[in-house]
Amino acid sequence: MASNTLVTITYTVADAKRNELEGILRGLVERINAAQQTVRFSVYRDEDNPSSFVELYECDSTSAYDALEDSLDEETSRQIRRIATDFAQARQTFTTLQKVV
Protein backbone atom coordinates (compact mmCIF):
# COMPACT_ATOMS: atom_id res chain seq x y z
CA MET A 1 0.00 0.00 0.00
CA ALA A 2 1.36 3.41 -0.93
CA SER A 3 0.90 5.78 1.97
CA ASN A 4 -0.02 9.29 0.95
CA THR A 5 -0.97 10.41 4.44
CA LEU A 6 0.57 9.68 7.84
CA VAL A 7 -1.32 10.38 11.05
CA THR A 8 0.52 10.17 14.36
CA ILE A 9 -0.87 10.29 17.87
CA THR A 10 1.75 10.72 20.59
CA TYR A 11 1.18 10.33 24.32
CA THR A 12 2.79 9.18 27.54
CA VAL A 13 1.40 6.80 30.14
CA ALA A 14 2.20 6.14 33.78
CA ASP A 15 4.88 3.48 34.19
CA ALA A 16 2.47 1.38 36.25
CA LYS A 17 -0.02 1.23 33.35
CA ARG A 18 2.47 0.57 30.54
CA ASN A 19 2.15 -3.26 30.46
CA GLU A 20 -1.65 -3.12 30.48
CA LEU A 21 -1.61 -0.57 27.65
CA GLU A 22 0.73 -2.70 25.56
CA GLY A 23 -1.71 -5.62 25.87
CA ILE A 24 -4.58 -3.45 24.66
CA LEU A 25 -2.49 -2.08 21.80
CA ARG A 26 -1.60 -5.56 20.49
CA GLY A 27 -5.29 -6.34 20.06
CA LEU A 28 -6.02 -2.94 18.54
CA VAL A 29 -3.34 -3.32 15.90
CA GLU A 30 -4.86 -6.61 14.76
CA ARG A 31 -8.45 -5.35 14.75
CA ILE A 32 -7.76 -2.01 13.07
CA ASN A 33 -5.58 -3.55 10.37
CA ALA A 34 -8.29 -6.13 9.66
CA ALA A 35 -11.06 -3.50 9.53
CA GLN A 36 -9.87 -1.48 6.54
CA GLN A 37 -7.32 -2.10 3.80
CA THR A 38 -6.67 1.60 3.16
CA VAL A 39 -5.18 2.20 6.64
CA ARG A 40 -2.28 0.36 8.30
CA PHE A 41 -1.85 0.87 12.03
CA SER A 42 1.28 0.33 14.12
CA VAL A 43 2.53 1.53 17.49
CA TYR A 44 6.02 2.57 18.51
CA ARG A 45 7.56 3.16 21.92
CA ASP A 46 10.23 5.80 22.48
CA GLU A 47 13.59 4.10 23.01
CA ASP A 48 14.69 6.71 25.55
CA ASN A 49 11.34 7.02 27.35
CA PRO A 50 9.50 3.66 27.42
CA SER A 51 6.34 5.35 28.71
CA SER A 52 6.03 7.46 25.53
CA PHE A 53 4.08 5.94 22.63
CA VAL A 54 3.43 6.95 19.02
CA GLU A 55 0.49 5.48 17.14
CA LEU A 56 1.18 5.58 13.40
CA TYR A 57 -1.59 5.36 10.82
CA GLU A 58 -0.34 4.93 7.24
CA CYS A 59 -3.22 5.89 4.96
CA ASP A 60 -4.08 6.05 1.29
CA SER A 61 -5.61 9.47 1.95
CA THR A 62 -6.88 11.74 4.70
CA SER A 63 -10.41 10.59 3.93
CA ALA A 64 -9.36 6.95 4.48
CA TYR A 65 -8.25 7.89 8.01
CA ASP A 66 -11.47 9.85 8.57
CA ALA A 67 -13.52 6.82 7.45
CA LEU A 68 -11.65 4.47 9.77
CA GLU A 69 -13.81 5.26 12.78
CA ASP A 70 -16.95 4.23 10.89
CA SER A 71 -15.44 0.84 10.03
CA LEU A 72 -14.51 -0.14 13.60
CA ASP A 73 -16.61 -2.39 15.81
CA GLU A 74 -17.87 -1.14 19.17
CA GLU A 75 -15.19 -2.95 21.22
CA THR A 76 -12.37 -1.45 19.16
CA SER A 77 -13.87 2.03 19.48
CA ARG A 78 -14.27 1.50 23.23
CA GLN A 79 -10.61 0.52 23.61
CA ILE A 80 -9.47 3.59 21.66
CA ARG A 81 -11.55 5.84 23.93
CA ARG A 82 -10.18 4.01 26.97
CA ILE A 83 -6.59 4.76 25.93
CA ALA A 84 -7.43 8.46 25.71
CA THR A 85 -9.28 8.61 29.03
CA ASP A 86 -7.60 5.99 31.25
CA PHE A 87 -4.01 5.79 29.99
CA ALA A 88 -2.81 8.91 28.17
CA GLN A 89 -1.39 11.51 30.50
CA ALA A 90 -1.86 15.16 29.75
CA ARG A 91 -2.79 15.91 26.15
CA GLN A 92 -2.33 13.66 23.16
CA THR A 93 -0.54 15.20 20.19
CA PHE A 94 -2.06 14.59 16.75
CA THR A 95 -0.11 15.22 13.54
CA THR A 96 -1.27 14.68 9.97
CA LEU A 97 1.40 14.60 7.26
CA GLN A 98 0.69 14.67 3.52
CA LYS A 99 3.12 13.07 1.09
CA VAL A 100 4.78 15.68 -1.13
CA VAL A 101 6.96 13.62 -3.46
ABEGO torsion letter per residue (X at the ends): XBBABBBBBBBBBBAAAAAAAAAAAAAAAAAAAAABAABBBBBBBBAABAABBBBBBBBABAAAAAAAAAABBAAAAAAAAAAAAAABBEBBBBBBBBBAX
